[in-house]
């Protein structure tokens, strides 16, 4: 009888220890999972700030760029083929972004010395137009993925930096106005970046909306029935037209 009771006690103690170990392991796994889930700052929110070293020296983002539009363009690793083509095309279009008053900041989850090697290698390449590029914008050191975490680009689904592929368009008040993510195997469109910034600047300046596939010079939308003198239909038709009562277009004159 005593042996039977002793056996029961041993089994109970062993079961308790196993349960405790399982609970601890599960708790650690849950914590590890949670530690890799960081919230993405959304449209209308202030851009997270950071100070970091870059190929252009130390930068304080976004304060170093004052009242400018800014694009934060991120990469998971240096010397990857897709990212390299994106960086080179951004450099090729620097004059176009300058015309829009846009400052570009690139973040990559590799150390600064590797960034410098990557930048040098890209600047030594001869592109399709038989010219070399000059990368004027900074490539920021995010080896410790602090910036990637602040911008919600690290998550539990990818136990790596593969998801560090976000683009954030930030206005002069340092508020996020647009963002998007692409996978590592699909290159991002720099033309869409230019179009999106142009559209955001147009809607902000003229208090209008832009329709699908809008590009600079196209007519725009107005959010409600225009406040015009309806007794003068000719004047109204010169400026507005509406395919439906809920859809009003404004003839856009800024065709520069």
Secondary structure by P-SEA (a helix, b strand, c coil): caaaaaaaaaaaaaaaaaaaaaaaaaaaaaaaaaaacccccccccccccccccccccccccccccccbbbbbbbbcccccaaaaaaaaaaaaaaaaaaaabbbbbbbbcccaaaaaaaaaaaaaccccccbbbbbcccccccccaaaaaaacccccccccccccbbbbbbcccccccccccccccbbbbaaaaaaaaaaaaaaaacccccccccccccbbbbccccccccccaaaaaacccccccccccccccccc
